[in-house]
């Protein structure tokens, strides 16, 4: 992915103006840039969905624990 540096920079800019936890965004960025850079590999799309679901569930659980 040749546009990864631009995506990372955009995400950093958006983080400054959001209420999202930086760690969650970094986890998602890692998934799409490092762990699953291509969805052409058999099974990677489903694994990516599962990983994203886990990150969201963890975020919700953490938010509920720390209102």
C-alpha positions as CSV (number, residue, x, y, z in Angstrom):
1,X,0.0,0.0,0.0
2,X,1.7,3.1,-1.2
3,X,-0.7,5.4,0.5
4,X,-0.1,4.1,4.1
5,X,1.9,7.1,5.2
6,X,-0.9,9.5,4.1
7,X,-3.5,7.3,5.8
8,X,-1.5,7.3,9.1
9,X,-1.1,11.1,8.9
10,X,-4.8,11.6,8.3
11,X,-5.7,9.4,11.2
12,X,-3.3,11.3,13.5
13,X,-4.9,14.6,12.5
14,X,-8.4,13.2,13.1
15,X,-7.4,11.8,16.5
16,X,-6.6,15.3,17.7
17,X,-10.2,16.4,17.1
18,X,-12.0,13.2,18.4
19,X,-12.9,11.6,21.6
20,X,-11.6,8.2,20.5
21,X,-8.9,6.5,22.4
22,X,-5.7,6.6,20.5
23,X,-5.0,2.9,21.3
24,X,-8.1,1.7,19.5
25,X,-7.2,3.6,16.3
26,X,-3.7,2.4,16.4
27,X,-5.0,-1.2,16.7
28,X,-7.2,-0.8,13.7
29,X,-4.5,0.9,11.7
30,X,-2.2,-2.0,12.5
31,X,-4.8,-4.5,11.3
32,X,-5.2,-2.9,7.9
33,X,-1.6,-1.9,7.3
34,X,0.3,-4.7,8.8
35,X,-1.7,-7.8,9.7
36,X,-4.1,-7.7,6.7
37,X,-2.6,-5.5,4.1
38,X,-4.4,-7.5,1.4
39,X,-7.8,-9.1,1.6
40,X,-6.9,-11.3,-1.4
41,X,-5.5,-14.0,0.9
42,X,-8.1,-16.7,1.6
43,X,-9.8,-16.1,5.0
44,X,-8.2,-12.7,5.7
45,X,-11.5,-10.8,5.3
46,X,-13.2,-12.9,7.9
47,X,-10.3,-12.7,10.2
48,X,-10.1,-9.0,9.8
49,X,-13.8,-8.7,10.7
50,X,-13.3,-10.8,13.8
51,X,-10.4,-8.7,14.9
52,X,-12.3,-5.5,14.4
53,X,-15.3,-6.9,16.3
54,X,-13.0,-7.8,19.2
55,X,-11.5,-4.3,19.2
56,X,-14.9,-2.7,19.3
57,X,-16.2,-5.1,22.0
58,X,-13.1,-4.3,24.1
59,X,-13.7,-0.6,23.6
60,X,-17.3,-0.8,24.6
61,X,-16.5,-2.9,27.7
62,X,-13.8,-0.5,28.7
63,X,-16.1,2.5,28.2
64,X,-18.8,0.8,30.3
65,X,-16.2,0.2,33.1
66,X,-15.0,3.8,33.0
67,X,-18.1,6.0,32.4
